[in-house]
Amino acid sequence: MNLKNNLLITLFLCVASFTHALEYSYVPDITSFDKNEYRAGRQNWDIEVDANNVVYIANSKGLLRYVYGQWILNELPSGKSLRALCIHNNKIWCGGDEIGYFDIDETGQLSYNYLADIDGGVWNIEVNGDNVYYQANSTIKIYNHKTKSLAQYTFPQRVSGLGKWQGKVWTTTADKGLGTLDSEGFTFVSPFEQAHNQEVRVLFEHDNHLYIVMLNGEVFAYDGSKIRKVSIPEQSSCFSATHYDEKTFYLGSILDGIIPVKSDNEGAHIQRKIQHQHGLLDNTVLSLAIDNNGNLWAGLDYGIAKINKESLLKSIISKGATYDILLDDDKTYVATNKGLYSNEQSGDFALVQGTQGQVWGLNKSSAGVFACHNNGLIKINKATAQLMYNNTGVMDVAQFGDSNNFIFSAYTGILWMQQVGTGFVEKQNLWLWGNPKLSYDSSNRCIWVYGSTSDSIVRSIHVYNDSCVVRDTKMKDVFDTDYGLLFYDGNALYEFKEGHFVETQRILTQSVKGGNIIALEVSVDNNIAIYIQDNELRMIEELANGSIVVHNKLLSEVNNDIVEQFECLKIYDKFLYIGTDKGVRVLPLNLKYNYQALKDPVISEIEITYSEIHKPKTLYYPYTKETLTLESRDFKTVTLSFASDKKNNIEYRYRLLPYNKEWSEWSLSNNQVAYGDLKPRDYSFELECRYNGTIERKTILPITIKGIGYYYLRIGIIIVIILAFILIGVQYAKYQKLRLKHKYDQKRSAAEQVQAQKKQLLQFTEIIRHKNAFLVDVREALAQMKNSAASRWVNKIDQEINQEKKEFLFYKLFSEDHQDFIQKVSAQYEELTPNDIRLISFIRINANTNEIAKFLNISPSSVDTARYRLRKKLKLEHSQNLYKFIREL
């Protein structure tokens, strides 16, 4: 059950060794997951990690997995919860109110196999050889996965705890004590009276001993001959525990979070607890496990926590924005926006009473350790604070050697001060503003003033007898480093020797050049320079042969955390200290190359989609084959997800050969890519990762798309479809051409018909005109006869000319072909008279005024009058064309 505890990689063992040497208790770096994120139940009872670093969790909703950034839940068919897990032979043995196991197939899919119900519920599982041991409250069930047989042993009193040590499975019983289990049952080994009245929660191997953790928090160690109590300064009720390394183990408490316990020659002591205030969602820790990268996983009564151990950069304090750091022998002072914090002899950082508020800077001189405070100047003596000056806030302080002369960078300007007894007296205000920094130069017996917010001039201050002299220089900044004072003109570094600025001759410092450098630290013995340029934290190293190695990206994860105008970089005892807006981060300089232990990137999930009739398929790392094979006739898209860890500052880029030969851009956030419509052939998906922009690692996944024949068949079908569309298009074009020709012929025929009718009307009109002229002559002759018979014929001739023959001519030659039009107009405009209809009809066939006058046997002026009246009846606007309106009716 605890094999995973031995899988710590070399990097973290190295980091641990330096941790012990430095004696800092690091602030935990926690990633928390609540139930809404992992989409399962609230409680997480047990945790196991397999050889591929996949994390399995016994959750109240079933079996939960964390596969490199992907959360997957497999519920039991019964819907019951799980409380215990054990991984063995590619199976996940599990138990709760029932026992069973999950099989894992080559795609990463799990299938559950039910074995039996258990009264009281299973709390622990161990595997040894062919036997799987399930521990309940008063029973042990043993399942032999080779013979598939199940045996049960019932104890008269409580049985509790289950662990593996020296090739055997161990447990405790309330009536007998400590013993071992095999297929024959329980074998008594040693009395253990504490198990009579107290439940044993965990048995685990640590420091070549079998450790026994009780529910009340007591810890015992068995060496094979006797059981001794492990003396721990503080006792807290415990539910879980796990081994970390040969000197460290973790206890999961019921109320106090995670308790790290470290043992040495002087006994065991508790390191900094990991609790809700550090980022845990809950202080009740139900389960603990160590993954293959040395990270600690905790299953909580509510949620899951991952305590990250991987990063080289560690936090030693997280109390607020850090303005300055002072390392004095075995004590570290940290100036923050909340006060001054200090630690002593590897203890946790505590607030120095009396320093609450803004502590802007720290200075150590022959007069002692001073803290520059918003209330004034405070002298620090171990854990006590003495306010020595309170007239105004002080940003920085420097002492002239061993004299009683000081310079204050105060809210009211640069002050020349003298120490008198336990206080200070102001000698002179030098009227320099901008809260500059101060550094004493013992070689030149002056104090340098620099970093002012009001200008970028470096000044020197000298005290002669009873006067204070200020001199301006051509320099723009000063860096007070471990190597000594370095001056900056905006492009290169200088040293001040014999009253003159000379460019630095050291290869390391000559390499630090260019504009916008705002902070610098140079070590004496490590040949390391760390500086901030263009808002980026950079590091360079001078090798023994004089060459320079650049580590620009190693510290990039803190670029955005450094406090502006209070950039603080310190090197002390082979460690780099960086002040941030959250506290202090440290880097062991001797381990700067160990980040190369970064593993190859992981393709954590592959999702394959098919046609609409097939469901998508998901493959999970590490169960995919070495080559991903897909059928082209089924495959539609493939989506690849890669492992992501927001705490590790890991970037990814990828390409699919020969689909695309160019790499994607490096990205911290893009951890998924999809490809679709890939033609059958062999591909190679290449995925690279890098840590902090430095060393790169690559993973290659071959992908084969099968079905070349089907591919060409598909191409052929597509070609046939395209040709069919082309043929249809040609036929349609021909049809359109014929339709347009037919429409044109119809239009031309109609026009010819109208012209023929018009010509025929004109011919009949001419005939009628001749006839009417003859009748007029006859009428005039008859009128001269002056008798009644002649008068009657005159009247008949008038009627013939004016009405009957004229109507006959109109309806005979026009209305027979335009009857529908006449009916439509008559129905739409009821006020129209027969004369109006005749006028509209003649206009429709495009007859002009003279032609209409002849048709109707009236004068042209009468036609104009008739048209005017017709416009009014049709209610036309003045701008509307009468002929166009009638033709469009």
C-alpha positions, -999 to +999 in steps of 0.1 A: +000+000+000+029+023+007+052+013-022+046+047-037+064+063-008+097+051-022+093+066-056+109+101-048+130+114-076+166+126-071+158+163-075+136+164-044+160+144-023+187+170-032+163+198-023+155+181+010+192+179+019+196+216+014+164+222+033+179+205+063+212+224+060+195+257+059+170+249+086+141+269+072+106+257+076+092+264+041+058+278+036+037+252+018+028+258-018-008+244-020-031+236-049-066+230-037-095+213-055-131+214-043-158+190-052-171+213-079-137+211-097-132+174-095-170+167-098-174+141-072-182+137-035-171+158-005-150+132+014-118+116+002-109+086+023-078+070+008-052+079-019-029+057-040-004+067-067+006+042-094+040+039-112+028+063-139+021+090-113-017+087-118-034+096-085-064+074-074-087+086-046-114+066-027-142+092-028-177+092-013-191+090-049-167+062-062-132+059-076-117+093-085-086+097-107-063+126-114-046+119-147-021+148-153-047+175-150-078+155-159-103+145-132-122+112-140-149+097-118-159+060-120-190+052-099-198+018-085-228+002-101-244+001-066-237+038-061-219+031-029-189+051-016-153+039-014-130+042+017-099+021+009-077+015-021-047-006-031-030-008-065-015-042-076-010-060-109-028-034-129-059-036-108-073-011-083-086-031-053-112-011-035-136-013-006-163+004+013-196-012+021-187-038-005-154-051-019-143-054-055-117-042-080-113-022-112-096-035-143-078-011-165-078-017-203-052-004-228-072+028-234-074+037-197-110+028-193-120+011-160-144-018-156-157-028-121-158-063-107-180-069-076-168-095-050-189-093-019-207-071+007-190-064+040-206-056+074-192-026+090-173-014+059-137-017+048-111+007+061-078-006+048-066-029+020-032-045+014-019-070-012+008-096-006+015-122-033-018-136-046-038-125-016-058-093-011-066-084+025-097-063+033-099-050+069-133-042+084-141-034+120-140-070+133-133-091+102-106-097+077-116-109+042-089-125+021-094-128-017-070-149-037-070-134-072-053-165-086-078-191-074-106-164-072-116-177-037-128-156-008-121-164+028-132-145+060-117-144+095-138-129+123-122-116+155-138-115+190-129-078+193-119-049+171-093-053+145-077-021+132-049-009+110-033-027+081+002-022+068+030-039+049+065-043+064+093-067+057+073-086+031+044-093+055+010-078+062+005-065+097-025-056+118-036-051+154-064-067+174-079-053+206-076-086+225-041-098+215-020-070+200+003-068+170+005-096+145+007-107+108-018-120+083-016-147+057-040-171+040-042-191+072-054-161+092-038-140+121-005-148+137+003-131+170+037-114+172+039-088+201+016-075+228+003-040+222-018-028+252-026+005+236-048-013+210-071-025+238-088+009+243-077+029+213-082+024+176-051+020+154-055+042+124-024+036+103+005+011+100+033+022+077+070+017+072+093+045+082+131+045+089+132+007+087+106+004+114+069-004+115+052+028+127+018+026+144-004+057+146-033+058+170-065+077+167-056+098+197-024+109+179+001+087+198+028+072+175+048+040+182+076+023+164+083-015+162+118-026+152+110-064+151+117-070+188+100-043+208+076-014+205+086+020+217+067+053+218+078+080+195+080+112+216+063+140+198+061+174+216+025+180+206-003+153+203-033+157+181-060+132+171-051+116+138-069+098+110-041+092+085-003+092+081+024+086+055+062+082+051+081+109+032+118+103+036+140+086+061+137+115+086+102+129+078+067+116+080+033+133+079+003+129+102-032+138+090-050+152+119-087+155+126-087+191+135-052+205+130-045+199+093-013+182+081+015+178+107+050+172+094+072+153+119+109+153+116+132+130+136+169+134+144+194+124+171+176+147+195+142+131+189+111+140+169+098+175+165+069+191+146+077+214+117+053+241+104+018+227+102-001+229+069-036+242+077-066+261+065-048+294+068-022+282+043-047+271+017-063+238+028-101+237+023-105+217+055-083+208+085-097+173+088-073+151+068-087+117+059-058+104+038-022+112+027+000+100-001+033+110-018+034+110-056+064+101-078+076+138-079+077+141-041+044+161-039+021+155-009-015+147-017-042+150+010-077+137+009-099+160+031-133+158+047-140+185+022-119+186-009-084+176-020-050+193-016-017+189-035+013+203-015+038+211-043+074+202-035+087+203-071+097+240-076+133+250-068+120+283-055+107+280-020+088+304+003+102+309+038+076+335+048+043+347+034+032+375+056+029+405+032+048+426+008+086+424+015+107+456+013+140+445+027+158+414+040+186+413+066+205+381+074+224+382+107+241+350+117+213+325+125+185+350+123+166+364+093+148+397+095+121+405+069+107+441+066+071+440+053+041+463+050+027+447+082+058+449+104+091+433+111+093+395+112+122+374+124+131+338+130+156+322+152+173+287+150+150+274+122+118+285+140+088+300+122+088+337+115+071+358+142+063+395+144+087+415+164+064+433+189+063+470+186+071+470+149+035+468+135+031+490+104+053+498+075+089+487+079+107+502+049+143+492+053+168+474+075+204+483+084+231+468+105+261+489+117+284+491+147+255+507+166+232+476+161+203+465+139+179+492+129+144+490+113+132+521+094+095+525+103+067+548+093+068+560+130+105+566+130+137+546+137+135+514+158+165+495+172+162+458+172+177+436+199+168+399+192+130+398+197+126+433+212+121+467+196+131+501+210+118+533+193+148+557+192+134+584+170+098+593+163+097+628+149+089+616+113+089+584+093+123+570+082+128+552+049+166+543+053+195+549+077+233+547+074+260+553+101+294+569+094+316+541+106+318+539+144+310+576+149+278+590+163+269+606+130+240+591+110+221+600+078+184+595+078+163+592+046+132+606+062+097+618+051+110+654+057+141+650+036+177+638+041+187+645+077+221+647+093+216+632+127+238+625+158+232+598+184+229+611+219+224+584+245+193+563+235+181+589+210+190+611+181+193+648+176+189+665+142+219+685+131+209+696+096+182+690+070+201+686+037+169+693+017+172+662-006+139+646-014+125+615-030+131+590-002+165+578-016+184+548-003+217+551+017+249+530+017+280+536+038+313+533+019+340+524+044+368+527+019+359+563+010+344+573+043+312+586+028+275+577+025+261+573-010+226+586-017+208+571-046+174+558-060+155+590-054+121+592-069+126+629-076+158+626-097+183+600-109+215+616-095+239+597-072+253+619-044+280+614-018+278+628+017+309+636+038+311+648+074+340+671+082+342+681+119+311+702+123+300+704+086+282+681+062+291+682+025+269+669-004+285+663-039+267+653-071+281+626-095+275+616-130+262+582-119+225+573-120+223+544-094+242+524-068+240+487-061+251+476-026+260+439-033+277+411-015+307+418-038+307+455-028+294+488-041+288+490-078+278+522-096+256+524-128+257+552-154+227+539-173+247+514-194+276+499-176+289+492-140+317+511-123+337+510-091+349+540-071+386+539-065+410+567-053+384+593-059+375+583-094+348+561-111+365+533-132+347+507-152+345+473-135+372+448-146+355+416-135+341+396-164+309+388-145+300+424-137+312+435-172+285+412-186+258+432-167+252+461-191+225+480-210+196+502-199+168+499-174+187+479-147+170+487-114+184+460-089+216+440-087+232+414-064+266+399-070+281+371-049+317+369-039+323+331-041+295+318-062+304+339-093+267+347-097+250+380-106+212+384-103+196+416-116+164+431-128+164+446-163+134+456-184+111+443-155+127+408-159+147+390-132+179+376-148+208+355-136+242+349-151+271+328-139+309+330-145+325+296-150+360+287-141+372+291-177+359+327-178+328+320-199+293+333-190+262+312-187+228+329-188+199+317-167+174+344-177+143+322-174+151+303-143+135+329-120+107+340-144+079+327-122+085+356-098+088+384-123+054+398-116+057+394-078+086+417-070+076+449-052+081+480-074+106+506-060+115+481-033+133+455-054+152+433-029+178+407-039+202+391-014+227+363-016+237+346+016+253+313+024+248+300-012+211+309-012+194+336-032+167+356-014+140+374-034+115+399-018+080+396-033+046+411-027+037+379-008+068+372+012+103+359+006+113+332-020+147+314-018+167+295-044+196+271-035+222+283-060+240+250-059+209+234-073+203+258-102+210+230-127+187+204-111+157+218-129+170+196-158+153+167-139+121+178-155+104+148-171+092+144-206+058+160-213+028+138-210-002+134-234-028+130-207-059+125-228-068+116-264-104+121-275-115+107-309-147+117-325-164+098-353-195+102-375-228+110-359-237+073-354-206+066-333-200+080-299-167+098-291-139+076-276-115+088-249-080+074-242-062+083-210-024+083-203-006+061-197-027+034-211-025+044-248-003+022-270+030+034-284+013+041-317-022+056-320-040+038-349-072+052-364-095+040-392-100+068-418-136+056-426-146+062-390-122+088-376-133+125-378-112+145-353-086+137-327-080+160-297-048+157-277-045+172-242-012+174-224-003+176-187-005+210-172+006+223-137+000+259-131+025+259-102+054+247-122+056+274-149+058+248-176+054+259-213+044+237-242+047+237-279+038+211-306+036+201-342+022+172-363+046+160-390+042+161-420+009+179-415+026+210-403+064+214-399+063+247-380+062+246-342+034+263-324+042+292-301+054+284-266+024+287-242+017+283-205-021+281-210-026+263-243-025+226-234-048+211-260-048+207-298-073+192-322-067+178-358-094+168-382-098+153-417-064+138-417-058+117-448-045+081-444-008+079-437+018+079-409+021+110-387+043+120-358+029+143-331+058+160-313+052+177-280+079+197-262+079+213-227+103+236-209+106+248-174+111+286-169+121+290-205+153+269-201+157+231-207+134+214-231+120+179-231+102+161-259+076+134-263+067+118-297+035+100-304+033+081-337-002+083-353-013+060-381-044+067-401-054+035-418-077+029-449-058+042-479-082+024-504-112+038-487-096+072-488-092+071-526-127+056-529-139+086-509-119+109-532-135+092-562-170+096-548-163+133-542-151+137-578-182+119-591-204+143-570-185+173-583-190+161-619-226+155-613-230+190-600-211+203-630-235+184-653-265+196-634-251+232-637-246+228-675-282+215-680-296+242-658-277+269-678-292+254-710-326+254-695-322+291-684-311+300-719-341+283-735-365+299-710-351+333-716-353+328-754-389+316-751-397+346-729-381+369-755-401+352-783-433+356-764-426+393-757-417+399-794-448+380-805-470+401-782-454+433-795-459+422-831-495+413-822-501+448-807-486+464-838-508+443-860-539+452-841-529+488-841-524+486-879-557+468-884-575+495-863-559+522-884-571+504-916-606+501-902-605+536-891-596+547-926-624+527-940-648+541-915-635+576-922-641+572-959-675+557-952-684+585-928-672+611-953-695+595-979-724+595-953-717+631-945-720+640-982-753+620-984-765+636-952-758+671-966-777+663-998-806+649-979-807+679-957-812+701-987-843+682-997-863+697-969-888+669-964-896+646-935-882+614-951-849+631-958-848+643-921-853+608-908-824+596-929-802+624-917-808+613-881-800+577-889-768+587-906-758+607-874-764+578-851-744+555-874-715+579-874-715+588-836-723+555-818-732+521-830-706+514-857-679+530-835-687+507-805-689+477-827-655+485-841-639+489-806-653+457-791-648+437-822-611+447-827-599+453-791-620+439-763-619+403-776-582+401-769-581+423-738-613+413-720-594+403-687-576+437-687-609+456-692-627+437-665-597+443-640-597+480-647-634+484-645-635+465-611-606+485-596-618+519-607-656+519-606-659+556-616-645+550-652-670+554-681-669+534-713-652+563-730-625+562-702-621+524-708-616+530-745-590+557-739-571+534-714-572+506-740-558+528-768-531+541-744-522+505-735-514+496-771-492+527-772-514+548-796-505+585-799-528+615-796-536+618-833-542+580-836-566+581-806-584+611-821-590+592-854-601+560-835-626+579-814-635+604-842-627+634-819-602+663-821-567+660-806-575+687-780-605+665-769-580+636-764-559+658-741-589+669-721-600+632-718-565+623-706-565+650-679-598+638-666-586+602-666-555+611-645-578+626-618-600+595-618-569+573-614-557+596-586-522+600-601-496+624-588-484+652-611-450+635-615-464+601-625-465+591-661-500+581-673-488+558-702-463+539-679-489+536-651-515+521-675-490+496-692-481+484-657-517+477-646 
